Amino acid sequence: MTTPAIINVDLTVVRDALERARAQLAPEDHACLEGVVQSLLAVSRLVRERGTTIARLRRMFGLHSSEKLKDVLGGVAPPSSADAGDPPPSPEPTPSECASGTAEPPSTTPPEDDPVAADHDRDGQSERDAAQPDAHPKRKGHGRIGASEYPDARRIRVEHDRFHAGDACPGCAHGKLYCLREPARMVRIIGQAPLAATTWECDRLRCSGCGDVFTARAPAEAQGAKYDETAVAMMGLLRYGTGMPLHRLGRLQHNLKTPVPASTQWEVARDHVGALEPVFDELSRRAAGGRVQYNDDTSMRILALMGKRRSELLEAGQLPDPERTGLFTTAVVSDTDDGHIALFFTGRSHAGENLTAVLAQRDPALPPPIHMCDGLDRNRPRGHAVVESNCLAHGRRHVVDEIDNFPAECRHVLEALGKVFHNEATCCKRALSDDERLALHQRESEPVMAELERWMNAELDEHRIELNSGLGQAFKYLLKRWTQLTLFLRVPGAPLDNNLCERVLKMAIRHRNNSLFYRTERGAEVGDVYMTLIATTELHHENPFDYLVALLVHEADVAVDPSAWLPWTFRATLDRASRAAA
């Protein structure tokens, strides 16, 4: 369709035209035309408002971003054999959130002969439910958090004010009291500033004769820099882990009467990043040897490389490749023997170039890694052999976009892919090895994918779906990348999608949405180091605050042996140090 010309029309003229058309149109046709005009006026008014966003316009039209099968097919009638080219009937499994996060499996009762599913179901019940078979399991999202979920809370023991162990029971007079293993616990949450200050007021004494002043010696905890390691870790975690802008935190601290200006926060984070860089380099080296390499990127703003500053760099000849204007943050997630490692890189290089730099550190004796990406050419590394694998969730997304135009055909494709994602969820639930997972997919998923490929080719070859239509282009996308999309059916450990990397990349997107930009390239480098350490620590289910504090406190030891201070080794290192000190 050609882009229509935008014209400015007086509302009075529009109303007069509608009135003249009333006599010439049927009432229902006039009502339809009037509704279209009113909708256009409403959209035009919203577009002119300053606070209007694309998300707001989508909500106004009832559009949602959910890709879950139950949401996508909620209002779509079941396909008939005539509508969908006689697709075979199938149940309605949905994609799993285990690896993709795009949809969730159906809620079914595990069969009695499935011990894994049965154990999993029992684990979700409380002790009371286990004791009462007829009781319903606790409702998900009930909102109550037990005291055991606060392991770092300050604990205060409260002794009984009237009785002690060994006393006679006041109720029956013939038994004795004894202590229960588990005390009764109460939790209270208090509010406090993210950054708290302590002031030591040291007495000063002056001699009345000679005038000398004698100041009390400050305690050991008062010695050192003004901002200690916990303050540095908190600033880094708030800024780069949660996206808290510097000025926002500065305003909050000012309101809580513990001022920490935005400029001071940046200087503190910048001055201490050197203690973290050895671990960043070690993580990059280890990530190069991973079996699976995920990568993706998102746009990012660096003011020093934009606008007038960029023009000045071009005039001075300080900007290589002047035709390139894009600025990106790349996330590389490597599946290694030690677990997942997440790396961030921000600058003018795109995802493929950043992955190339990581793989430059790879041992040449290792076999080529599996490379999972969304299929864009710029995501591929250059000069390194990889086994290409593309994201099945991206291919599914193209079909979801056409659900309103081709409901029956889209339903058939989504239900077929739902079976595959459901099989992947089963593999995760049962914690199958790579070889066991491959065998399950070859047994359960390969026939489904083979039939889906045959059916899509038939739909296009027999012209039931036009190649240039939206669904035809979605089919073309899938069929063109079919070998890469189905690598999980041939190679052990090959993933189905790139959603792991996309979830990690949300940390950079959250930072961009809140802090908007980096001022300089050095600022981007600092952010990459903090995000890399925070994201990798979270992937290993560790506490990023504790981890950053440990690195900052033991800066000298980290520089000597960074491999002992990785997110999965630092607690063992701390334990050894505490035992040696004792």
N, C-alpha and C positions, 0 to 999 in steps of 0.2 A: 504494500500500500504506500502511496505517496504521502509525504508529510503535509497535512492541510495548512493553509495559511491562517495565521492568527490575526483576527480583526477585532477592533474595539467597536462595540455596538451599544447605543443608549438603551437602558432598560425599558424606557417608555416605548421605544420603537418595537422592542421584542413583545411587550404586552399587547400593543396594537395589532401586531402581526398574528398573534395567537387568537385574538378576538375575531379578526377577519376570517381566520381559518376555521373557526367554530362552526359557521354555517355550511361550510363545504366538506367537513369531515364527519364521520360517524362519531358519536359521543365517546366510544371507547378509544378510537384512534386519536381524537383530540386530547383525551386524558393521558394517553401514552406520550404524545408529543409534548404536552405541557410538563409531564414528569421528567422527560429527558432534558428539557430546557432548565427546569429548576435544579436538577442534579448538576448540570454544567455550571450554573451560576454558583451553586454551593461549593463546588470544587474550585472554581476560580477565586472565590472569596477566601477559601482556606489557603490556597497557594500564595495569595498576597499577604497573609498574616506572617509575622516574623517568626513565631514559634512553631510553625507547621513543619512536620517531618514526614518522610515517606511512610514511616511506620504508622503515623496517625491517619494518613490517607488510606492505607491498606485496611486498618481497623474499621474505618467508616464504610468501606465496601464489603466488610465481612470476610476479608482475606486474612489468613493466618499462616505462619511459617512452619507449623508442625508438619512433619512428614511421616508420622506414625500411621500405620495402615488403617487403624480404626478411625483416625481423624480424616484421612484422605478419602476413604471409601464410605464414610458415615452416611452420606446422602446419595450414594450411587446405587442404582438398582442392580441386582445380580445380572450378569450377562446371559443373553440367550445364545443358542448355537448359531443362529443366523447373524447376530450382531458381531460376534467375535471370530468368525471363520471356523466354527465348530471346534472351539478349544475344549480340551477334556475337562470334565468337572474336577474340582479340587476343593479340599477344605480351606480354612482361612487362617493359616499360620502367619505370623507377623515377624518382621526382622527383629533381631535381638539387640539389646543395648550392651551385651557383653563386650563386643569389639567395636561396634559401629556407633552406638548411641543415637541412631536415627529413629529407632522404633523399639517396641518392647514385645516380648513373646506373649502369647495368649496365656491367660490364667487358667491352668488346668490342675486337677487333682492328680498327684503322682500315683501311678499304679502300685499295687501292693507288692508286686514282684520286682520293683525297682528299688533296691536298698539305698542307693545314693540319693534318689529323689525323696524317699521316705525319711532318711536321716536329715536331709536339708529341711524338710517340712517340720520335723520335730524340733530342730534347733531354733526355729523361729518362734516357738511357744515359750511362755514363761513357765516357771516351776509350778505355779498354781494350775496352769492349763494342763501340764503333764500329769498332775495328780488327779485332775478332773477331766476324764476323756470327753465328757459331754459338753464341756465349756467351749465357747467360741474362742479362736485365737485372738490375741490383742490386735485391735484395729491399727493398721499402718498409719503413721502420722498422728498418733494420739497426743504428741507434744510434751510428754513427761520425760525428763531426763534424770536418771538415777544418780545417786551420789558417787557411784563408781566411775562415772564418766568424767569426773573432775580429779584426775590423779595428781595434778600439781597444786591443788587447793591447799591452803594452810589449814592444818588439822589441830584442833584443840580438844584435849581429852577432858571430859566432864565427869567427875566422880559423883557417885550417888550421895545425896545430902543426908539420907537417913539410915541406909543399910549398907552392910559390907559383906563380902564373901565369908561364909562360915556362920553368919548370924542365923538365929532361929527364924523360921518363916512366920510373919505376923498373921498370915491367913489361916494356916492349919495347925500351927503351934507344935508340930512334931517333925517337920522337915527342916533342912538347912539350905540356905541360899548359896548358889555358886554362880560364877561369871559365865555368861554366854560368849561364844566365840565372836559373834558379830554384834557390835554395838548398834544402838539406834542412831541413825545419821540424819542430820538436818543441814541443808545447804542454804546459804544466803549469798546473794550476788551484790557486790558493791561497785560503784562507779569510781573511776580514777582517770587521771590524765595519761595518755600514752607515754609521755615523757615526764617523769616526776623529778623534782629537785630536792636536795637536802643541803642545808646550810649548817656549817659548824662554826659556832661563835666561841673563839678562843679568848680566854681572859688575858688582859694585858695589865701589867703592874709597872708603875713608874716610880723611880727613886726620888724622894723629895730633896736629896742632897746633890747627887750627880746628874740626875735627869735621865739615867738609862731606863729603857723600857724592856720588860721581860714578858714575852708572849708564851702562852701555854702551847706545848707541843700538840699538833693535830694528830688524831688517831690515824692508824694505817689506812683505814678505808677512805680517809679524806685526801690521801696522796694520789698523784697521777693527773691525767688530763681532765679537763672540765667535763667532757662527754665520754663516759666510760663505754666499755664494749657492748653492754646491753642497750645503751642509747643508740649507738651506731647501728646495731642489728635491727632495732625497732624502726629507725628511720628508713633503712634499706628495705625492710619487709613491707612497711606501709607504702612507700613510694613505688617500688618495682613489683612487689608481690600482690598488692591489692589495688594499685592504681591511684593511691591518695596523692593529689597534687601538693606540691610544696607549700603554696600559699594557703591552701585549705587547712593543712595541718598547722601552719603557722598561726592562722586565725583561731583555730580551736585551742591551741596552747595559750594564746594571748587571753582568750576568754576564761581559761582555767587558771590564770595568773601564774603560768610557768612559761614565759615567752621564749620561743625558739624560732627566730625569723627564717624565712624561706632561704635566703642566701646562706645562712649558717648551716641549714640542713644539707644543702648541696655541697658546701665545702667539707663538711664532715664525711659525707658519703664518698666524695672524690678522694679525700686524703687517706682513707682507709681501704680503698679498693685494692691497693697493692698487696695487702695481706691475703686477698682472695684470689689473685691472679694465678699463683702457682697451682691451685686446685683447678681453676678453669682450664689451664693448659694441660693438666693431667687428664681431665675429663675428655678434652678434645682428642688427646692421643688414644685413650681407651675406646672412645666412640668410633674411631676409624676402623677398629677391628670387629665391629658388630656384624652379626649374621644378616640382619635386616636393617636397612636405612630408610627411614621415612623423612620426607621433607615437604615443606610448603612455605609460602610467604604471604605477607600482607603489606599494604602500603603503609608508609611511615613518613613523617615530616621531620626534616632536619633544616632549621632555618638558615644555617650557614651555607647550605647548598641550594637555596631557593631565592627567587626574586632578584633584587638588586645585588645581593651578595654573590649569587651565582654569576651574574653578568660581570661583576668585578673580577671573579676568578677566571672567567673566560678571556677577558681582556688581558689579564696578566699571564695567560697560558698555563695556569695552575690546575686546570680541570681536564684530565685525560678523557678521551672519548666524548667530545662535546655534544654529540648527537643524542647521547643518553640522558634522559630527564627523570627517569623513575627512581624512587627511593623506597627501599623495602626493609622489612624485618623478616628474616628467615628463621624458621624453627627446624632443626634437624634432630630427630629422635632415633637413637641407635639401640637396637636390641642386642645386648652383649651377654656374656656369661655371668656377669655380675648384676644384670638387670638392665632396665632402661636408663639411658643417659639423654638428657635434653640439652641442646645447645642453641643459643640465640646469636644472630649476626645482623647488625643494622648498618645500612649504608647504600651505596649505589649498585652493589652486586645483587643479582637475583639468586633464587634458591639453587639452581644448578651450579652456579659458580661457587657458592659457599660450600655446597656438598663436595665439589671438586677439591677445594682446599682441605676439607676434612679427610677425604680419601687419599690425599697426597701423603698422609702419615701412615697409611695402611701397610702392613707387612706384605710384600709381593708374593710370599709363599702361600698366603691365605687364598682360598677360592673366592671367586667374585661374589659379592653380597647381593641379596635381593633388594631391589630398589622399589619402594612403594611411593607413588605420587598420584596426582589427579590426572595425569596424561598430558599436561602442558609441556611443550618442547623445552621451555626455559627451565623446567625443573630437572632435566636430565644432566648428569655430570659429564664432562668432556675429558677424554683421555683415560678413562678408567672403565674396565669391563664390569658390567653389572647385569643381573637377571631382572628384566623389567617386569613390574607388576603394577597394574592400575587399580584405582579405587572403584569397587562395585557400587558403593553408596552414591558416588557421583553419577554413574550411569543410571541408577535408579531415580535420582533426582530429576533428570530430564524427563522421565516418564511421568513422575508426579506432577510436573508442570502442565501436562496435557490431559489431566484427569477430567476436566470439564468438557473438553472437546471430543475425547474418545473414551468414554467411561468404560465400556465393555472391554476393549482391547487393553487399556491400562490396568484394569482390574486383573486380567489374566496374567500380565507380566508381573505385577506387584505380588500377586499371590504365589507365583512360582519363585520369585526371589525371596519371598517370606519364608518358604520352606528351607532355603539354603541358609538364611540367617538364623533360623530356628535350629538347624543342625549345628551351626557354629556355637550357639548358646549352649547346646547340649555338651559340646566338647569342653567348653569353659567350665560348666557346672560340674562335670565329672573329672576335671583336671587331667585330661588325656595328654599323653606325650605327643610329640610332633608326628611320629609314625602312626600312632593310634588315631590321631585326628585326621591324618591323610586317608587312612583306611575307611573311616566313617564317612568322610565326604565323598570318596570314590564310590562307596556303596549307596549312599542316600542322596547326595547332591548331584553327582555326575549325570544320572539319567534325567534329572529335572532340567539341568542346564543344556544338555544335548537336545531335548525336546523343545526348549524355549528357543534355541538357536534355529532349529528347523522351522518352527512356527513363524518366527520373525522374517526369515528369508522367504517363506511362502507368502506371507502377507504382502511383502514388497514385490516379489516376482509376479504375483497374480493381480497386482494393482488394487488390492483391497485397501491398502494404505499408500497414499501418494508419497513419493520420496521427498518432495519439497514441502510437505506438510510438517507441522510441529512434531507429530509422533513419528513421521518418517525420518526426520532428522535425529530424533532420539534413538530410533532403531539403528540408524547408520552409525551413530556414536558408539553404540554397544557392539555392533558387528565388526566395526573397524578395529576395535581394541579387544576382540574376544579372546585372543591368545593370552594377552596380559591380564585380562579380567578373570580368567579361569586358571591362573597359575597355581592357586591353592589346591586344584585337583591333581596336580602333577608333582609338586615340590613340597616336601615336609617343611612346616613352619612358615609357609607363605601366607601373608595376611589377606583378608578379604577387602579391607578398606583402609583409608588413610585417616580415619577419625581420631586415632591416638595422637597423631601430630596436630590435627586441627584443634583438639582440646588443649594441648600444650600451648598452641599459638594464641589461644584466647587471653593468656596473660599479657602478651604484647598488645593485643587489641583493646583490652581493658585499660591498659596504661595510655594508649592513644586516645581513647574516648574520654578519659578524664583529664590527663595532662596535656593532650593535644599535640605536643611536639617535643623534640629535643632541640636545644639551642645550637649545639656544636657537635662535631663528630666525636670529640672526646666524651661528651655527655652520653652519646649513644653507646660508646664502648663501655662506659661505666654501667649503664643500664643492662647491657648484654651480660656482663659478668654476674651482676646480682640476680638477674632473671634465670640464668643458667643454673646457678647454685640452688636457688629457691625451687625451681621447677623439678630439678633432678631429685632434690631431697623429698619433695612431695610424692614423686613417683615411687620412692622407696619407703613411703609411709613413715617418714621421720618428721621431727619438728624442725622447720627451717629456722625458727628463732634460736633454739638451742644450738643448732649447727653453726649459724653465723657467729654466735657468741664464742663457741669453742674455737673457731678459726681465728677470731680476733684476739682472744686471750693468749693463744699459743702461736702467735705469728711466726716467731723464730723457728719453732719446730715444724710448722707447716712448710716453710721455705726449704728446710733441709730434706724432708721426706713427705711430699704431698700425697703420696699413695696411702699413707697411714691416716690421712684426714679426709677421706672421701665420705660421701653421705652414708655409705654402708659399712665403713670401717672406723669412723671417728669415736663411736661409743666404746668399742673394744680398746682403742688407744687410750681413751680417758680412764678406763678401768685399770689398765696396766700402769698408767702413771700414778693413779691414786693408791694402788697396792704397793708400788715402789716407794712412794712418799711415806706410807705407813710403816 
